[in-house]
Amino acid sequence: MRKERKYRDDLEVIFEDQWLIVVNKPSGLLSMSTGKDGEDTAYSRVYDYAGKIFIVHRLDRDTSGLLVFAKDQETKTALQENWDEAVKERGYTALLEGRIEDEDGWIETWLYENRKSMKVHCYGLAPQDSPDRPPRKDWQFAATHCHTVRHIDLDGQTYTLVDFELETGRKNQIRVHSQWIGHPVAGDRKYGAATNPIGRLALHARKLAFIHPWTGKTMRFTSRLPKSFRIQH
């Protein structure tokens, strides 16, 4: 069975076969419940649509875009245990504060997640064990390619629409790297944004390609930018 782009009032199914469901998650919706009964999440909506399902990866609540679910435990395990090898392309689009002049850029840093503050911290140099830094074993290398799409002037502020390609898939990677280069994602107060021109975190998961765990085929999916991103300048 294969279905594509099936719409409901609260869910857009991009792809479905006997093992997988790929959906387009809206901004403001958790990927999965934090423990509250009856909480509206992407998981609960897909469950209502398809029955028993398993989440393969997550998007932040305020990030929109492509999200993958498995229909059985074996498929979930097969993907999760080989996720970094299976995923061939991860593309995002974000609206960043300020004007970025470079057409293309490459960001490489080390990231550390503070479990108490629930924030990810960024370091430019390779980790060294020292009393004032986290243990080296807790650091993760992160690499991001960025491409400037266009500049937007809005309400006296300048923004840059940027396409990102992830070489690594770390938590909050684009948000932290954007802050690191001095151009936070618009609407991202957690990582330094001062403005919120579209009323949400301006980050969208627009492209995902991975090797299907059972057919071996490369599956490529895209998600168009939400209407809120289509700002006229």
N, C-alpha and C positions, 0 to 999 in steps of 0.2 A: 504494500500500500504506500502510495506517495501522494502527498498533498502539498500545494504551494500557495502562499499568500492568502490564507483564509482569514477573513476579518470577523471579529465580534465587536460588541460595544467596548469591551475592555481588553481585547487581546488580538494581536496580529501574528498569525503563524506564517513564518517565512518558508519553512520546509518541514516535512514530516515523512518518515518511512517507518519500518517496523521496529527500528531501534532508537531513533533520535527524533527530537522536536527542536527546531530553532525558532525563537520568537523575537519580536522587536519590543523590548521593554521600554515603557515610557519613563520619563524623568519623574522623580518623587515617589517611586515604588520600590520597596525593598525587594531584593532578589529572593530572600527566604526569611521566614519569621524569626524574630528574636525571642520567641517563647510565649507570646501572647496568643491566647485562643481566639480564633476568628479573625486574625489580622490579615488585611488585604495585602498580598504579596504577588510577585510574579509566579512563585511556586504554587500558591493557592489557585490562581487563575488557570494555570496550565493543568493542575490536578482536576479542576472542575471540567476542563475540556477533554482530558485524555485519561483520567483515572490515575493509577499508581505511577509515579514518575520520580526521577532522581536528578538533583541539580548537579551539573558537571563543573561549573565555575560560577563566579559571581561578578556583578557590577555594583558599584556604589549606588546607594539609594537615588542620588540626584543625577547619575549618569544614565543616559538613554542609549538604546541600541541593541546589538545582537547578543543573545543569551542562549546557551545550549543546555538542553535537558536530555537525559537518557530514560528509556522506557523500562529498563531492567538493571539490576545490580551489576551484572556481568559487563554490560556496556559502559556503565558509569566507571567501574573499576578499570576497565581497559583504557579508557580515555584519561582518567585522572592520573594513573600510574605512569603514563607516557605523554603527558600533556605537552611538555616543552618540546619533545621530539615530534609529536603529532601535529602541532600547530606550525603552519608554514608562513602565515601572514596574519598580523594583527594591526589594523588601522583605525585610528581615531581622528576626529576633527574637533578642534577647540577654538574658542574665541578668547584671545589673550589680551590683557591690558597693555596699552602702550604700542609703540610702532617698532616692529622688527624689520630692519633693513636687509639683512641677509636673506637671500632666496632659499638657501638650504643650510642646515646645520646638523651637528652631531653632538650629543650630550652623553658623557660617560661619568658616572659617579658611583659612590658606595652609599647604600641606604641602610638605615637601622630603624626598626619599629619600637617605639617606647610603649610598652604594654599598659603603663599607668595612664599616660596622657592620650593614648590611642592615636598618636601622630607618628608619621614617618619622617626621620631626619636625614639630611643629605650631607655627605662629606666628599670633597673633591679628591682627596689623596687616599691612597690605599691604606686600609686599616692597620694601625699599629697598637699593640697592647700598651695601655697606659692607665694610670689611676683615674683620670678624668674622662675616659671614653669607654664605651661598651666593649665587652670582650670581642676580639676579632672574629670568633666563630659565629657571632650574631649578626655580622654585616653581610649584605648581599650586593653583588655587582649589578648595575643597571645601565642599559644603553638604549638611547632613543634617537631616531632620525626625525628631523622636522623640516617641513617645506612650507614656505610662506605662500598662501593662496591669494590674499588681497588685504588691503587696509580699509578700515571703516571708520568714519568720523560720525560720532553720535553724541548729541547733547554736550558738545564742547570737549569730548574725550576721544582719543584715538585708540582703536583696537586693531588687532591683527588676527585674521582667520588663518589657522595653521592646520595642516595635515601632519599627523604623527604616525610613524611606523615603529612598532616596538620590536627590539631585538631580544629583550628580556621582558618577562611579565610579572613585575613586582607590584606589590600593593601600593596604590596611589602614585604609581610611577610618573605618569604624565603630570599630575598635579604638583608633585614635589619638584620635578625637573623644570616645570614652568616657573615656579617660584625661584628656583636656583638661578635661572638666567635673568631674573628681574622682571618677568612678565607673567604674573599669576593668571590662572584661568579665571575669567570674569565670573563673578558670583561665588567664588571659592574663598570665603572668609577664613576657613580653617588654615589655608595656605597662602594668606597674605593679600587677597583681593580687596580692593577698596570700593569697587563698583559692582552693580548687578543689573546690567542693561536689559537682559531678557527675562529677568524674574526667576532664574534657576541657575544651577551650575552649568556653564556653557561647555559641556564635554559630551561627545557622542561617539559610541562604538560603531563605526560605519562599515568595517570590513573584517571578515574572519575567514581564514582558509585552514583546513586541517585534513589529515588523512583519516578516512572512515575506518573505524576499528575492525570492521568485518568484511567490507568489500575491497578495501585497499585503495579506493578511489580518492582523489583530492576533491574535497567539497569546498566550494567558494561561495560566500554569501556577502551581500552588501545591503546596507540600510540607508535610505536617503536621509538627508538632514531634516530634522523637525522644522516646522514652520517658524518656530521662534528664532531659529538661526538665520532665516532669510531676511536679513536686515538690509534695507535700502540705504545707500550712502550717497 
